[in-house]
Every structure is written in C-alpha cells, then in structure tokens.
C-alpha cells in the first residue's frame, strides 16, 4: 500500500490553494485556461504562505487575510 506523508506546511499550502481557488470561483474568475489558473493559484498560495510564515493566526484573521490577498491578486495579476 502506498501512503502519502505530508507535513504541516504541506497542509497549510493545500488549504491556501483551496481557499484561493474557492474565492476566485466565488468572484466568477476564469481566464479561459483552467490549467493556467490552477498553476497561478498554486504560485499565489506559495507566495501567501511565504509572506505569512511568521504570522500568528491567533492574532490575525486568516480568512480576512486570504480574501484580501486573493482579491488583490485577481485585480492586479489577471485583469
């Protein structure tokens, strides 16, 4: 049996990817190339995680932060 082992950092990245994709979908974003969109969301999630490597999520609202980050990216990078 093949088991996958992931670190806490992996799961944080996966969560950020999912949140970014969800937010983009809620806002009706689609560039016309889903593969390109997914690659961009992964890149953004890595950037978000790097930016917030030291963030204490008990003091900063994660949802507000990821929504603001994604909204900014959708306006600047893709439109």
C-alpha positions in Angstrom: 0.0 0.0 0.0 1.3 3.4 -1.0 0.8 6.1 1.7 1.4 9.7 1.3 3.1 11.6 4.1 2.6 15.3 4.3 4.0 17.9 6.7 2.0 20.6 8.5 3.5 23.1 5.9 2.0 20.9 3.1 -1.4 21.0 4.6 -1.2 24.8 5.1 -0.3 25.2 1.5 -3.1 22.9 0.4 -5.6 24.9 2.5 -4.3 28.2 0.9 -4.7 26.7 -2.6 -8.2 25.6 -1.9 -9.2 28.9 -0.3 -7.7 30.9 -3.2 -9.5 28.7 -5.8 -12.8 29.0 -3.9 -12.5 32.8 -3.6 -11.7 33.1 -7.3 -14.7 30.9 -8.1 -17.0 32.9 -5.9 -15.9 36.1 -7.7 -16.6 34.5 -11.1 -12.9 34.4 -12.2 -12.0 32.2 -15.1 -9.2 33.1 -17.6 -10.3 30.6 -20.2 -7.5 28.2 -19.3 -8.1 26.2 -16.2 -4.6 24.7 -16.1 -3.1 28.1 -16.2 -5.5 29.3 -13.5 -4.6 26.3 -11.2 -0.8 26.9 -11.7 -1.3 30.6 -10.8 -3.3 29.7 -7.7 -0.6 27.3 -6.6 2.0 30.1 -7.1 -0.1 32.6 -5.2 -0.6 30.1 -2.3 3.1 29.6 -2.0 3.6 33.4 -2.0 0.9 33.8 0.6 2.5 31.1 2.8 5.9 32.7 2.4 4.5 36.1 3.4 2.8 34.7 6.4 5.5 32.2 7.6 5.7 34.0 11.0 2.1 35.1 11.2 0.3 34.2 14.4 -3.1 33.2 13.2 -4.5 33.6 16.8 -3.8 37.3 16.4 -4.5 37.8 12.7 -7.7 36.8 11.0 -6.8 34.1 8.4 -10.0 34.4 6.3 -9.7 38.2 6.0 -6.1 37.9 5.1 -6.5 35.3 2.3 -9.6 37.1 0.9 -7.7 40.4 0.7 -4.6 38.7 -0.8 -6.7 36.9 -3.4 -8.8 39.9 -4.2 -5.7 41.9 -4.8 -4.1 39.2 -7.0 -7.3 38.9 -9.1 -7.3 42.6 -9.7 -3.6 43.1 -10.3 -2.3 39.9 -11.9 -5.1 38.7 -14.0 -7.2 41.7 -15.1 
